[in-house]
Amino acid sequence: MVEATVGLLVEHGYGGTSIRLAAERAGVSLGALQHHFPTKAELSVEALRHASRSLAREFVAAAPVDGDTVERFAAILDRLFVVFQGSTFAAAVEVHLAARTDPDLQDAAAELNRDVEDLIRSSARELLPEMISQPGFPALLQTSLSAVRGLALTSMAPRSDSGDQWRQVRGQLLLLAEMVVPRDRV
């Protein structure tokens, strides 16, 4: 059901997604799906919440745990850039854009955004414990996420290549990371 809904959001956008289509694609009855998710907004947001949690678990499990802090941060940034170019982010963009003009979706999308931000912060605490308590880390994390999201949006355009831009932005983010990492841990 999660994969079916995320796939529909990517392929057809929020406006072209329906509970009926999600039920057909997932191979479940319309009644069963509507019993759990009476509205398209609830279905879409819950599918994205579930997909985001799964991605976060996979992300943390695959992240490097040894080595220099800045090198680990660089590897995490690279993986984050790949994740944000995937279908879950594309589906989330569709939902957030739809929420701009859909009052039924606004609260649920805002709650989803808070949940994803919490997932990101808890993942950062787990992956970079030596950085999390540093005064500049919250700003570094927010700057990094904003840059990755922005480039991921740019890469959604047909025939766009954000690779060169990523290399430039990544370099600047690593310079910022070096300023945040405690000197005895570099």
N, C-alpha and C positions, 0 to 999 in steps of 0.2 A: 504494500500500500504506500509506503514512504517513497520507494523508488518510482512507483507509477506516478505519484503526484508530483514529485520533483521533476521527473521527465516531462510531464505535461506542461508544467510551468515554464520549463526551458524551451520546449518546442512551440507552444501555443500562447505563451504569456498568461497572465492572470485572467484576462478577459476571455481567453479561449479555453480555459480549464473549467471543468465542471465535475461535480461529484459523480455523475453518471459515467463520464469518460474515465475517471479514476477507478471506479468500481470495475468497469469493463477491462481496463488495462491490468488491474491487480487480480482479476479473476475471482472477484467476490460479488455477492449480490448487492444491488443498490440499497435495499432495505438494511442490510447488515452494516454497510458503510455509513448510511445516514443515522443509524442508531447511535453510533459512536461519534460521528461528526455531522451534526445537522446542517451546517452551513459550509460553503466553499471556503470562507475565511478561516473557520476553525480547522478544517481539513488541511488547508495550505500551511497555516502557521504551525500546526502540530507536526506535520510532515517535515517542515524545515527545522523545527526544534529537535526532533529525533535525529535527523540527518546531521545536524550540527554537533550533537552530543557524540554520535558515532565518529565523526571526523575528529573531534577533540581527543577522544580516547586513542584513535589510531595515530594521531599526530604526536601525542605524548609518548606513546609506546615506541614509535620509530625515531624519536629525537636522540641525538647524541648525548651521552651522559659523562663522557670523559673528555679531558683535554682542556685547553685554554678557554677561558670564559668568552672572550671575544670571538674566537673561532667557533665555539658552540653557538653563540648568538648569530653568527653569519650563516651557519648551516640551518638554524631555525628560520631565519629570514628567507633563505632560499626555498625552503619547504613551504613556508607560508605563502610565498609568491605563487607557487604551483597550486596550492590548495585554493587560493582565491581566484584562480583561473578555471576552476572546475564548475560542475553543474550545480552544486549546492549554492554557491555564491550567485550564479546567474539566476537561479530560481528565487533567491532572497531579494535580488534587485527587482525582479518582476513584482514581488509582493510589496516591497517598500514603495515602488513607484505607484502601484495601484492604490496603496493606502493614502497617498497624497490627496486623492479625490474621492475615496470611498470611506464614508464615515463608519460603516460596519467593520471595516478592516483596521482602522487607525489604532484603536487601543490594543488589539491583538498584535499588530506589527510592532508597536512600541514596546510591549512586554517581551516579544521575541528578541528585539534588539537588546534589551537589558539582559536577558538570559544569555545571549551570545557574548556580550561584553563580560559578563561574570565568568563564563566558560574560558574566555581568553585570559582573564586575570588569574584564574585558578591554575590554568595550564602554565602561565608564566611563573607563578610561585613554585610550581613543581619542577619546571625545567631550568629555572635560573635563580635558585634560592639565594645565591651570593649577590645578586644584583637587585632583587626585589626591594630590599630595605634601603637602598641608596636613594638620596634625595632626588636625583635626576631621573630615576627609572620610570616613574609614571609618565613623565613627558616623553621620554624615549619610546616607551611602549605605544603611546597614543600617536606620536609622530610616525612611527614605523607602520602601525596599522592604517593610518590615513594615507600614507604613501603607497602601501601595497594595494589598498582598496582603489585608490585613484588610478593606479596603473592597470589594475584588473578591469576597471570600467573602460579605460582607453583600449585595452586589448579586445574588448567585445565588438568593436567596430570591424566590419569586414576588411580583410587585407591589412590589418594593422599589425605592427611588430613592436612590442614594448620591450624587447630584449635589450637594446642599447640604452633605453631610458632606465630600465631596471639596474643595469650595471652602474650607471651614474648615481642613481638614488641610493643603491646599496652601499656604495663607497662612502657616501655622506653619513648614512646611518651607522656604519661601522666606526667612523670618526667620532660620532656622538657616543656610541657605546664605550669607546675607549676612555672618554671623559667620565663616564658613570661608574665603570668598574673600579673597585678598590685597587689601588696600586700594588698591594701585596698579593693580589690574585691574578694579575694579568699574565 
